[in-house]
Amino acid sequence: MFRRVHQALDLNGVPEQIPGMAVTPPFSPLAGVYPFYGRAFDAGEGDVGANQKVIPSYALWKQVYGRDPSAVGRQLRLDGTPLSS
């Protein structure tokens, strides 16, 4: 499942509205869409109470992190909530 969302991404203390998608773990294999760098969601990450994760789009990774591979695994804030990427 998926739904389109707009969330505030904290960029150095300044929230910026970005478009995104909220998806369940089976999204990647069903849609045939996989992260350019890093990993897709694990099945357990869709369980109730599981820590939510973020997979930035290629465009966001390029724009915000300058394609830095070390950005994978960093924490970022969406709508004030800290999430792991």
C-alpha positions in Angstrom: 0.0 0.0 0.0 1.0 3.6 -0.5 -0.3 7.1 -0.2 1.2 10.4 -1.2 2.2 12.7 1.6 3.7 16.2 2.1 6.0 16.4 5.1 8.3 19.0 6.6 12.0 17.9 6.3 14.2 19.6 8.8 17.2 21.0 6.8 19.6 22.5 9.4 16.8 23.7 11.6 14.7 25.0 8.8 11.6 22.9 7.9 11.0 22.5 4.1 7.9 20.9 2.7 8.7 18.0 0.5 6.4 15.5 -1.4 6.8 11.9 -0.5 5.1 8.6 -0.2 4.1 6.5 2.9 4.5 2.9 1.9 4.3 -0.6 3.4 7.4 -2.9 3.1 6.1 -5.0 0.1 5.9 -1.8 -2.0 9.4 -2.1 -3.6 9.0 -5.7 -5.0 5.4 -5.1 -6.0 6.2 -1.9 -7.8 9.6 -2.9 -9.1 11.1 0.2 -7.5 14.3 -0.1 -5.4 16.6 2.4 -3.7 19.5 3.7 -5.8 21.8 3.3 -2.8 21.1 1.5 0.4 18.3 -1.0 1.0 14.6 -1.4 0.7 12.3 -1.8 3.8 12.5 -5.1 5.7 9.2 -6.9 6.2 9.2 -6.4 10.0 9.4 -2.6 9.6 5.7 -2.6 8.7 4.7 -4.1 12.0 2.6 -2.0 14.4 5.0 -0.4 16.9 8.1 -1.0 14.7 10.5 1.9 14.3 9.7 3.8 11.1 12.4 4.2 8.5 12.9 6.6 5.6 14.3 5.9 2.1 15.1 9.3 0.5 14.4 9.6 -3.2 17.4 9.9 -5.5 16.6 13.6 -6.1 16.5 14.3 -2.4 19.7 12.4 -1.8 21.4 14.3 -4.6 20.0 17.7 -3.5 20.4 17.5 0.2 23.3 15.2 0.7 25.2 15.8 -2.5 25.1 12.0 -3.3 27.2 11.3 -0.2 27.0 7.5 0.5 27.6 8.2 4.2 24.1 9.8 4.3 22.6 6.2 4.4 21.9 5.4 8.0 21.8 9.0 9.1 18.9 10.3 11.1 16.6 13.0 9.7 13.5 14.7 11.0 10.2 14.6 9.2 7.4 16.7 10.7 9.6 17.0 13.9 10.0 13.2 14.3 13.5 11.7 14.2 13.7 8.8 11.7 16.6 6.7 10.5 17.4 6.6 6.8 
